[in-house]
Amino acid sequence: MKDFKLLEKKLNLKFKNKDLLIQAFCHRSYLNENPDFPLPHNERLEFLGDAVLELVVTEYLYQKYPKKSEGELTNWRAALVNAKMLSQIAKDLDFNNFLLLSRGEAKELGKARMYILANTFEAFIGGLYLDQGYQVCNEFVKKHLIKELPRIIEAGLFKDAKSRFQEEAQERVGITPTYKVLEEWGPDHAKHFIIGVFLGEQLVAKGEGSSKQEAEEEAAESALEVKNW
C-alpha cells in the first residue's frame, strides 16, 4: 500500500479520516483487480469535488473582478477547471505516485492518464471538503490552482484552441487555417471523425473526436504544440 503520509506531508495537510484521502486516489479499475479492498472507488468524491471546485473558483472570480462580464468570467473559469489544467496541477503535486490503478491502467499514459489525474484532483477536493470543510478547500484551491490565472489571462489560454491558432496563424504567417475531414466512420448516433488543420496546402496537425467540433478543437490544440505557438 502506498504511504499517504508522504503526500500529506508534501501538501502540508492532515486528514482526520485517512480513508477519504485514500479513496480519492482509488480508480474503478483498481477494485476489479483487488475486490477485497475495503474502500469504494473515487467517482462519488469526484462528483462532489467538481461542485466544490467550481464554487471556489466562481466565488473568487466574482469577488476579484467586479467589472468583468459573466461571459469573460465563464471563459476564465473553464480554463482553470478543465482536465488539462487540473491534471497538470495534480502532476505538480505528485498525485501520479499515489494513484491506485489496475496494472493495465497503470501502463496507460497520455490522454487516458490526463483524465484520471484530473478526476483524482476533483475527488481529492471532495475528500478534503468532507474532512475539513469549505474554508480549507478554498485556501488549497487558491494556493495551487488559482495561482495559474494570471498566466491564463496573459497568454490568452481562456480562448478555445481554434481561436488561438487562427490568431497566431494570421499574425505570424498571414494565413487563415482551414479544417478538412480526413476520415469518418461509425453509425449516425456514434460517429467518429479525424480532422486535419491546414495552413494553405500544408497539413499541420490532426485531431480526433466524436463530433467535428471536438476533432477540430483537438487538431488546433495539436497544431499550437507542433508550431510551438
N, C-alpha and C positions, 0 to 999 in steps of 0.2 A: 504493500500500500504506500502511496506517495505521502511524504511528510508535509502536511499542510501548515505545520507550524512555521516552516521556512517562508511560505507565502505570506502568512500573517505578519511575520517579522518584516518582510520586504515592503508590505503595504502599510505597516505601522497600524494594524488593526487587530483587535482580539475579539473573535466571535464567542458569544456566550454559549450558543448552540452550534457546536462544530459540525453537526450533521447538515445544517443548512449550507455551510461552506462547501462541504464535500459533495453534496447533492448538486450544487450549482455547476460542478465540473463533470457530472456523470451523464454521458451521452447515451441515448437509447441503445446504440449498438453494443455498449459495454455489458448491459444487462442480458443480452442474448447469449453472450459467452460466459457470463457469471450470474446464473439465475439465483444463486443463494445470496447475492449482495443485498445487504439489509435496507438499502435506501432506494427510492424511486429515481427515475431519470429527471433531467432538469427542465423539461418543457413547461411545466406549470409555473416554475420560478421564472422562466424566460418570459412567459405571458405577463406576469406581474411586473417584472423588471422593466419591460418595454414601456409600460404605462408610467412607472415612476421616473424613468429616464426622460420620457417626453415631457412630463410635468416640470421636472427640474430645469430642463433646457428652455422650455417655453416661458416659465416664470422669469428666468434670468434675462432672456431676450426682451420680454415685455417691460421689465423694470429698467434695464440698462439702455434701451433705445426707444425712448418715448415718442420720437418723431418719425420713426420708420413705419412703413405701411405693413399691413398684415401679409401681403404678398412677399415682400422682401424678407420679413421675419420667418415666414414659412420656408423660403428657399435656404436661408441660413441654417434653420433647424434641420432640414433634410440633409444638408451637407455634413452636419455634426453627427447625426444618428444613423447614417447609412452603414451598410455592412462593411464597406471598405475601411471607413474611418474607425469603426468600433473594433474591427479585427486588428487594425494597426495598434490601437491603444492596448488591446489585450496582449498582443505580442510584446509590446514595450514593457508591460507589467509581468512578463514571464509566464503568462497563463498557459502557453504551449506545454510547459513541463509538468503541468498538473492535470491535464485532460485525462479523463477516464474513457478510453475508446476501445473498441474491438481491435483485434490485430489487423483486420482488413482496413478499417477506418484510419488506423494509426499510420498506414502507408500512404494514404491519400493526402496529397499536398495541393497546392494551387487553390483553385476556386472552392473546392469542397471544404478544405481546411479553413479558408477565409470565413465561410458561413458558420462553421462550427465555432470558431473563435468569437465571432460577433454574437452568436446566440448565447455562448457561455458568458460573455460580458454582461448581457442583459439578465441572464439567470443569476449571476453574481450580485447584480444590483438588487434583484428581487430578494435574494437571501439576506443581503445587508439590510434592506428595508425591514424585513420581518424581525431580524435580530437586533437592530439598533435604531430603527426609526428614520423618519424623513430627513432630519437635520444632518445626520451623519452621511446619508446618501448625497445630500445636496453638496456638502463640502467635498466629498470624494469625487463627484462628477465635475465640479468646478475645477478641482486641482488637476485632474487627469485628462478630462475631455474638453471642457470649455476653453482651456488654455489654447486650443488649436484655432479658435475663432478668428483672431487677428490674421493669421496666415491664410485661412479660408477666404476672408474678405479681400485681403491684399492680392491674392493670386487668382481671384475670381472663381474659386473652386465650387462655389454655390451654383454656378451656371451648369446646365447639363453639358455633357461632353460634346454633343453635336454643335452647340452654340460656340463653345470654346474653340473647337477645331476650326470652325468656319472663320471666326475672328482672327485666329493665328494665321490660317492659310491666306486669307485676304491681305493681312498686314505684311506677311513675310514673303509670299511668292505671287501675290496678286491673282490668286485663283480661288474660285468658289468650289468647294468639294461637291462631288456627286456620289450618289449611292445606287448600286445595282444589285438585284437579287442574283446570286451566283448559283444557289441550289435551293430547292424547297421540296419537302416531302411530308407525307402523313395525311390523314383524313381532315376534313374541314375543322372538326372540333379539337384537333390536336396537331395542328400544322407546325412545321419547323423550318426555319429559314437560316441560310448563310448569306450574308450581305457583304459586299466589298465597298470600301470607300476609295474613291479615285480623286487624284489631282490631275486634271486633264486625262491623258491616257494611262497614267501610272497608277497601278493598284498599290495603295499604301498599306492597307490592313483589312482584315476580315472580322466579322462579328457573327455570333450565333444567338438565336433566341426563338421563343415560341410565338413572337409577333415580329412584324417588320420593324416596328418602332424599337423593340428591345434589341434586335440584332444590329440596327443602325447605331444605337447608343453604344453598344459594345464595340462596334467597329471604330467609332470615333474615339473611344477611350484607348483602344489599342493604337490607333494612329497617332494620338498625342504622345504615347510612350515611344513608338517607333521613331518619330521625328524628334523626340526629346524636347517638345514644346511645353 
